[in-house]
């Protein structure tokens, strides 16, 4: 399963730009973070899902050294040397995600040069649906296939993460890359970022996730994301001084530990840690509720998650808060910001029979508040894949 629109757009642009058919085509989906906000880089756990929007990357040989890279959605092209670790100019900042993957795959034996590369996506930029990770993962899949190599999925995720950290300036965790790689149709992905294990979590058939995009610009590298990570690491180090067991990350601090010792560490670090430790607790509770088919209890965890995002981690914003309030007023089972925060989108949990009516109610409330969000009922989808150039595969 994949979204054919970015594949078709990438092919059209590539043919028009380079007059060559693709040798390799890869696709990777975006994601929704359901529970586990900012837990990945704290060795925590998450629930997420790949979605039915994604990014396609296609390759064909070039007669000249280097990489000719085109962004079909932007109608822009750039050339770079894949062996250097210098980032590209501010004008072509989007290309750094791709260049990072080219560069960082080389130590793994995946060396690609003399190539034309085009990408296109159907994930709204800045919507908090991880368009960057989808681009990184699709690029990695395409290059590995083009080079005739093999890498295990966790290594691919780490390469994509490193590309974002070193070439785009965001010290991100692995949630987005894991979600894009390990996506499953009609279910959630449970990820443990200490063991790097994943598992499939079944969803009740009536569950639907609605993404409400208030169209606020969202760029984690320019946000307080990195500052929050530093605060979490500070909290873990200080808890390590008080607890009678080793604390390597906030994953090692239980909610009971936190409530007992929070007043003994730096107040701001404790405030940030409150959200992360509560989120890890909520992931475990959420799995139990889904196993019991209790969508009401599961949905309440989403509301609780947004509340600590708003008050403790302070990674929400007025527009996201308004969407969550509108969802609650409309009777949604749950709602919370999804992703890093400071913009992006809100994920709303609803039952299938109520999803469309509830969506319109949320949108109307937001319009009355003075902004024009858009909405889409998403479909939990398969992870990244290589696409046969004949297009004879299942599409959404």
N, C-alpha and C positions, 0 to 999 in steps of 0.2 A: 504494500500500500504506500502510495506517495501522492503528492499534489502535482499534477502534470503541468500546471501553469508556469512555474519557474523553469522547468525543464524545456518547455517549448520556447519561452522567451530567450533563455540562454542560447539555445540552438539557433534561433533566428538572428540574434545579435552576432554570434560567433561566425556564422556563415557570411553575414554582411560585412564583417570587419576583416576576417582572415581568409575568406573564400575557401574554407576547408570544413569538411564534416568532422564531428567529434570522434576521437579514438576511444575516449573513456568518458563516461557520464556517472556522476555520483550525486546523491541526494541525502540531506540530513534535515530532520524536522526541528522546529522550535519546541518550546516546552512551557508547561505551567507548573509552577511550584505550588503544591497543595498545602503542605505543612512542612516545617523545618526551615524557617527563615534564618539565614546567616548561621546555620549549624554546620555546614560542610567544612569550613575551615577551622571549626572547633572540634573536629573529629567526631561529629555528631551523626544524626540520622535524619532522613528526609522521606517524604512522600511526594512524588511528582508524576507527571505524565507527558509524553511526547504528544504533539498536536498535529492536526491535519493542515499545517502550513509549514513551509520549509524553504531550503536553499539548495539550488542545483549548481554544481561546478563541473565544467566540461573542459577537456584538454584535446589538443592536436599538436603534431610536431611543427616546429618552426625551423627555418633555414638559418636563423641568426642566433648567436649566443644570448643567454638570459631568458627572462620571462616577460612575455607580452600579456598584460592582465587587463581585462575589460570588465566593468561593472555595468551590466545591461540596464538595470533600473535607473542608474545615474547618467547613462550615456557618456561615460568617461573611460579613458584608457591610460595606462601607465606602463613603463618598462622598468624592470629592476634586475639586479644581479642576485640570484638566490643564495650565493655563498657568503655574502656580507651580512653583518648583523646590524647595520645602520638602518634606522627607521626612515620612512619616507616623509616628505614634507607635510605640513598641516593641511594643505590643499587635497592631498591624497591619503588622508589618515585612514580611510576605510581599507586601503590596500595593505596596511601593516598587519592586519589579522592573517591575510593570505601569505605575505612574505614571511611572517614568523613561522608558519607551518612548513613552508619550503625549507627554511633555514634549519629548523630544529628537528626535522626528520632525517637530515643528512647523517648525524652520528649513529642513526639506527640503520644505515645502509640504504636509505631511500633517497637517492640523489637524482633529481630531475632538473634538466636544463634544456635549452633550445626548445621552448614550448610556448604555445599560445593557450591562454587560460581565460575562460569567461564564466562569470557567475551571475545568477539572478535569484531573487527571493520573493516569496509571497508573505513573509512575516513583516508586519508594520514596524518600521524602524523606530526605536525609542519607546516601544510599547511594553517593555519589560518581559518579552516572550523569548528572549535569548537569541536574537538574530545573529549576534556575534559568534556564539558557540556553534550554531548551525553552520555558519560559514567556515569556521575552523575545522569542524568535523568533516564536512563534505569535502573540503580541500584535502584533508588527510586521506580520506578514503580514495579520492581520485588519484592522488599521487602514488599511493601504495599499489593500486591496481595498475597504473601506468608503468611503474617501475618493475612490475612483476614480483613484488615482495610480499611479505607477510608480517603483521604485527598483531599482538593480542589487543583486545579492545581497551583494556585498562591503560596500556602504554599509549595507545592512540589518544585516549582522554587526557592523559598527562601531557602529551605533546601539545594538544590543543590548548590546555590550560596555560602551559608555559608560554605559548605564543601570545596569549592575551596579557599575561603578566609582563613579559619582557618587551613586547613590541607595541602593545596598546596601553600599557601603564595601569592596568587594573589588577590588583592583587587578589584575584578571585579564587574561590574554591573549585571543586569538581562537579558540583550539582548540575550545572547546565550541560556540560559535556557528557556526563553519565546519562542524563535524561535523553539527550539526542541520540546516543548510541544504543542504549538498552530499552528504548521505548517498546511497548507492547500494545496491540489493539485491545480496546475495551477494558483496560485495567490500569492500575497505578504501579509505579516502580518504587520499591523500598530500597534505599541505598544506605549502607553503613560506611561512613568515611573514615573509620578506624581500620576495619578489616578489608574495605573495598569490595565487600560482597553486595550483591543485589538480589532481589526476589520480586516475583510478581504478586500483586495484591488484587484480588477480585473486587470489582465494584458491583453493587446492586444494579440490576438492569435498568431501573428507573432513574438512576442518578445522571444528572447532566451538569456540566460545567460551562458557565457563561462568562466570557471575557468582556469586561466593560473597559473600553479605552477612552479616557478623558482627553487624550492627545496633549499630554504634558511631555515636554522633552525630557529624555531620560538617558543620561550618559554616566555610567558608574565610575569611569576613570576620572571624571571631573566632579564627582560627588564626594561626600564624607565617607564613602565606603572604606577606603584604606584606613582612615582614622578610627572607624569602629573596630576594625580588625585589631589594631594596636591596643585599643581599650580591652578587648576580649583577652588578648594575650597577657596584658597586665593583670587582669582579674585572676586568670588561671595561676599566674606566678605567685600572686599574693595569697590565694586560697591554699596553694601548696605549702605555705609557711604555717598554716593553721590546722589543716586537716591531718589525720593520723594515717593517711595513705597517699601515695604519690599522685600528684595532679599534673599531668602533661598538657591537658587541654580542658576546656569547660565541660567536655563529655564526662570527666571524672568527678564532677561536682553534682551530687544529687540535689533535688529540690529541698530536702530536709537539711542537707549541709548548707545550702545557700541561705535559707531563712535563719539558721543558727549563727552563721558567721558573717553575714553581709555587712554588718555594722563595723567590722574590724578591718575592712579593706577600703581602698579609695572609693569615695561615694560615686563618682562618675563611672568608674570601672564596674562597680556593683550594679549600677543602673543598667548598663549595657548587658551585663551578664544575666540579669534577671530575665530578659527576653529570650536569650539563647537557651538557658537552662530550662525555662518553661516550655520552649518549643520542642526540645528533645523529649521532654515528658509527654507533650501532646502527641508526638508521632506514635509513641507506644500506645497511648490511649486510643488514638485514631484507628490503629490496626484492630484493636479489640472491638471497637464499635462497628467497624465494617464486617468483621467476622460474625457479629451478632445481627447484621443488617439493620443497624440502628442509625439511620441517616440523620435523625434529629440531633442525637448526641454528637455525631461526627460534625455536623454543621456548626454546632455551638463552639467546637474547638476552633473553627475558622474565625468566628467572631472574637473569641478570646485571643487568638493570635494577632489579629489586627489591633486589639486594644493595647497589648504590650509593645507592638511595633510603634504605635502612636505615642505612648506615654513613657516607655522605658528606653527603647532603642532610638526613638525619634527619627525614623526613616520614612514616615508618611508625609503627607502634605494635605492642604485643605480640600483639594479636588478629590483625592482618593478617599478622604474621610467622608465627604459628601456622598460619594457613590456607595460606600458601605452603609451609611445611615439610610440612604434611599432603598437599598436592598432589604434592610431590616424592616423598614416601614412597609415594604411591598410583600413581606412574608417569606423572604428567601430563607432556606435552611441555614445558610452560612455565607459569609463574605469576608474577604481580606485582601490586602495588597499582595501581589504575587511577584516575587523576585527581589532585587536589591532594595527597591524603594526610591524615595525622592523623585517620584514620577512613575511612569509605567502604567500598569493596568491593575484592575481588581478582578479576582476570580470569585464568582458567585455560584453557590451550590443550590440546585433546584431539582425537583422531580420533573420528569419528562412532560407530564400532562400540564404542568404549570409554567414551563420554561418560557414560552413565547409571551404569554400575558404578563408574567413577572418582568421580563426584559423590557417590554414597552413601558411598564409603570416606572421602572428605574430610570429609563432614558427621559421620560417626561418630567420627573422630579428634578433631574439634573438640568434639563433645559430651563426650568423655572428658576433655577439657581444661577443661570447665566452662562452656562457652557454647553457645548454640543458634543457629547460623547458618542461613540459608536459601539456596537455590540455584536458578538458572534457566539453562537453555541458551538463549542469545539468538540472534536471527536478524538478520544485517546487513540493514538496511532502507533504504527511500527517505527522502529529506529532507523538509523542510517543504513544506506544500501548502495550497491552498484546497480545501475540501470542499463539494461541491454539497449544498445543504440536503435534496435528495431521497435522499441517502446511496447513490446508484446509482454507486458506485465500488468498485474492488477493495479489499478489506480483508484483514487478516492472518487 
